[in-house]
Amino acid sequence: MKENSMEQGMGFLVKTAARWLKGFLLVFAVSLIAYGHLTHGDGFSGGIMVACVFAAIFLVEGKAASARTLSRRAAYLIGSAATLALLLLGLLGMVRGGAFLKNFLVSLEPARFVLISGGTIPLFNLCVGVIVGMFLFTYFTIIADYDAPKKDGEGK
């Protein structure tokens, strides 16, 4: 592989396949997060999928194109905002329900097993998905940018 392959990305075929797949994968990740209280999946697994999509963009299209899609700073700020939202959701549970993260949005009986039936659980899943996705992507970019120190006598 070329020395500056992280800057340029991969070949045309891989870039085209990734361009076609990233939208489908993001929709799948969002559905894991949104319907996690009704089906298999939740915020954590959806967040892992989100991080994998952005990590694939970083690997396939290169560092510069990835920074135009989602920079490390933007991912960190979005993840921090989601962390604050989760804390606020927990505090609202304390105020309205009596316990931290108490489900204070109770749904009526006819609304069972639909998207809005979970009360605060879908909001919790959304916060967790964004936190996991953004911070995992941030860690990935930090590790990918790391240049290991060279031992004495090794090449440049």
C-alpha positions as CSV (number, residue, x, y, z in Angstrom):
1,M,0.0,0.0,0.0
2,K,1.2,3.5,-0.7
3,E,2.7,5.6,2.1
4,N,0.0,8.3,1.7
5,S,-2.9,6.0,1.3
6,M,-4.6,7.4,4.4
7,E,-4.7,10.8,2.7
8,Q,-6.0,9.6,-0.7
9,G,-8.3,6.7,0.3
10,M,-8.8,3.5,-1.7
11,G,-9.5,2.8,-5.3
12,F,-12.4,3.7,-7.5
13,L,-14.3,0.4,-7.1
14,V,-14.1,0.4,-3.3
15,K,-15.1,4.1,-3.1
16,T,-18.1,3.4,-5.4
17,A,-19.3,0.4,-3.3
18,A,-18.9,2.4,-0.1
19,R,-20.8,5.4,-1.5
20,W,-23.7,3.1,-2.4
21,L,-23.7,1.2,1.0
22,K,-23.1,4.0,3.5
23,G,-26.7,5.3,3.2
24,F,-28.2,1.9,3.7
25,L,-26.0,1.2,6.7
26,L,-26.9,4.5,8.3
27,V,-30.6,3.8,7.8
28,F,-30.1,0.4,9.4
29,A,-28.2,2.0,12.3
30,V,-31.0,4.5,12.9
31,S,-33.6,1.8,12.8
32,L,-31.7,-0.2,15.4
33,I,-31.7,2.9,17.6
34,A,-35.3,4.0,17.0
35,Y,-36.9,0.6,17.3
36,G,-34.6,-0.8,20.0
37,H,-37.4,-0.9,22.7
38,L,-39.6,-3.0,20.4
39,T,-37.2,-5.3,18.5
40,H,-33.7,-6.6,18.8
41,G,-31.2,-3.8,18.9
42,D,-30.8,-0.7,21.0
43,G,-28.8,2.5,21.2
44,F,-25.5,0.7,21.8
45,S,-25.6,-1.6,18.8
46,G,-27.0,1.2,16.6
47,G,-24.2,3.5,17.8
48,I,-21.6,0.8,16.9
49,M,-23.1,0.7,13.4
50,V,-22.9,4.6,13.1
51,A,-19.3,4.5,14.2
52,C,-18.5,1.7,11.7
53,V,-20.0,3.7,8.8
54,F,-18.0,6.8,9.6
55,A,-14.9,4.7,10.2
56,A,-15.4,3.1,6.8
57,I,-15.7,6.5,5.2
58,F,-12.4,7.5,6.9
59,L,-10.7,4.3,5.6
60,V,-12.2,4.3,2.1
61,E,-12.3,8.0,1.1
62,G,-9.3,9.2,3.1
63,K,-8.7,11.5,6.0
64,A,-9.5,14.8,4.2
65,A,-12.8,13.5,2.7
66,S,-13.8,12.0,6.1
67,A,-13.1,15.4,7.8
68,R,-15.5,17.0,5.3
69,T,-18.2,14.4,6.2
70,L,-17.7,14.4,9.9
71,S,-14.7,16.0,11.6
72,R,-13.2,14.7,14.8
73,R,-14.2,18.0,16.6
74,A,-17.8,17.8,15.3
75,A,-18.1,14.2,16.4
76,Y,-16.7,15.1,19.9
77,L,-19.1,18.0,20.2
78,I,-22.2,16.0,19.1
79,G,-21.2,13.2,21.5
80,S,-20.8,15.7,24.3
81,A,-24.2,17.3,23.6
82,A,-25.8,13.8,23.6
83,T,-24.1,13.1,27.0
84,L,-25.6,16.3,28.4
85,A,-29.0,15.3,26.9
86,L,-28.8,11.9,28.6
87,L,-27.9,13.6,31.9
88,L,-30.9,16.0,31.5
89,L,-33.2,13.0,30.7
90,G,-32.0,11.3,33.9
91,L,-32.5,14.4,36.0
92,L,-36.0,14.9,34.5
93,G,-36.8,11.4,35.6
94,M,-35.7,12.3,39.1
95,V,-37.9,15.4,39.2
96,R,-41.0,13.9,37.5
97,G,-40.7,10.3,38.5
98,G,-38.7,10.1,41.7
99,A,-35.7,8.2,40.4
100,F,-32.8,8.8,38.0
101,L,-33.8,7.9,34.4
102,K,-37.3,7.0,35.6
103,N,-39.6,6.5,32.6
104,F,-41.9,9.5,33.2
105,L,-43.6,9.5,29.8
106,V,-46.1,6.8,30.2
107,S,-48.1,5.7,27.1
108,L,-51.7,4.8,27.0
109,E,-52.8,1.2,26.6
110,P,-53.9,1.5,22.9
111,A,-50.4,2.8,22.0
112,R,-48.6,-0.3,23.1
113,F,-45.9,-1.8,20.7
114,V,-45.6,1.2,18.5
115,L,-42.7,3.6,18.2
116,I,-44.0,6.1,20.8
117,S,-45.0,3.5,23.3
118,G,-41.7,3.4,25.1
119,G,-41.9,6.7,26.9
120,T,-38.4,7.9,27.6
121,I,-36.8,4.7,26.5
122,P,-36.5,5.7,22.8
123,L,-35.0,9.0,23.9
124,F,-32.5,7.1,26.1
125,N,-31.6,4.8,23.1
126,L,-31.1,7.9,20.9
127,C,-28.8,9.5,23.4
128,V,-26.8,6.3,23.9
129,G,-26.6,5.6,20.1
130,V,-25.2,9.1,19.4
131,I,-22.8,8.9,22.4
132,V,-21.4,5.5,21.4
133,G,-21.3,6.3,17.7
134,M,-19.6,9.7,18.0
135,F,-17.1,8.8,20.7
136,L,-16.1,5.5,19.1
137,F,-15.5,7.3,15.8
138,T,-13.5,9.9,17.7
139,Y,-11.3,7.2,19.3
140,F,-10.9,5.5,15.9
141,T,-9.7,8.7,14.3
142,I,-7.2,9.3,17.1
143,I,-5.8,5.8,16.8
144,A,-5.7,6.1,13.0
145,D,-3.8,9.3,13.1
146,Y,-1.3,8.1,15.7
147,D,2.3,7.7,14.5
148,A,4.2,5.3,16.6
149,P,7.6,6.6,17.6
150,K,10.5,5.1,15.6
151,K,13.3,3.2,17.2
152,D,16.8,4.5,16.7
153,G,18.2,3.3,13.4
154,E,14.8,2.6,11.7
155,G,13.8,4.4,8.5
156,K,11.8,7.6,8.4
